[in-house]
Amino acid sequence: SKSIEEKFGTLSTSSDTELLSKKLLEGLENGDLPSAVRLCMKDIEGSFSVVGVDNDGRMFAFRDPHGIKPLCFGQDKDGKLSCVSSESVGLSINGLQLDSHVKPGELLIWSEDGLSKEQIVAGEKKAFCSFEYAYFARPDSILDGKTVYKVREEFGRNLGRENPDVTEKADMIVSIPQTADDAAYGFHIETGLPWERSVRKHRYVTSRAFISSPRERDKIINKKINVSRREIKGKRLAVIDDSIVRGSTSKRMIRKMREAGGEEIHLYITFPRITSPCFYGIDMSTYGELIGANQGADEIAETIGADSVNYQSLENFIKATGMKRDHLCLGCITEKYPTPLASKLANKARERFEEGSEGRERIYEAADLAEEIT
Ligand code: SF4
């Protein structure tokens, strides 16, 4: 950001969109749109999926060379209206057809002459965010040719196959709505256990608990999720959820289920254990806050008050996505990040955490480290 500030003055926001648009402007000073996008792809490391309109009224879209986050495009049935969306569902709900996904490192420009595509940067390691499959993507979106909810059903089947003893340990399945519902269906099909829809989500509370402050999180969960005592009282529960980040949301959910009379609570988690932060735009805690960075499944169970915690294996998770392992970003699970700066940040953050000097801020917010790392 230093060179940008020298050229354009102090950034007025902490938004990466401002940084990226100024980088584009810098490139446009001496060149055309493709060369400006090339400059962005060369100088900015990380995840970006960009859509814009230039001065000539042309719409353009590009995606970082690793393709960390999704970006797709489509058109209406007459081919008169083109649209870009982060997920295919953004097209279908507007009556548009999905054409394709923007390739990592590719630039698309729509002008009066039609659509032109240019591969600006090629050959970088593909690294699509694996957390999209477990949590972020809408279930009815299509990622890499697969409908997301089908992948989640397979996650559930995998969990059932990996834990054949569940039929002795639990009387029924419940799922944390809504991201875990599809996995619960797969788990139900695989194990034959009844799936009780006794944990329900408030239709109008849409805030996401894990990206809020602790106080807000409490309020959100209480308002958002309700547990039906009548169905779960005295029952041993196999609870399906998508992920455990800090553990605080799971802890509150388990407390609610115990208060409602749940006898035993065994958690089955579709996303493998999160052991390190995300540096690609998802505000996913520091090492100190991430429960999986510090504890294994048994310790986590004890901390959050569950009888057991069972994660889907990484191998089966990858298989269910249908993606090649080396085409996925698995950074927050394996601590192997697809880009060098993220690896440096992770090393530094872990070092600080182990020394006991990790602050409350995210590592990339620690101004004193910026120079040291870059
Ligand atoms: S580190 Fe995790 S959440 Fe972040 S982009 Fe990679 S897989 Fe997604």
Residues whose N, C-alpha, C, O or C-beta is under 5 A from the ligand:
A	BS01	SF4	C129 S130 F131 P277 C278 F279 Y280 I282 C329 L330 G331 C332
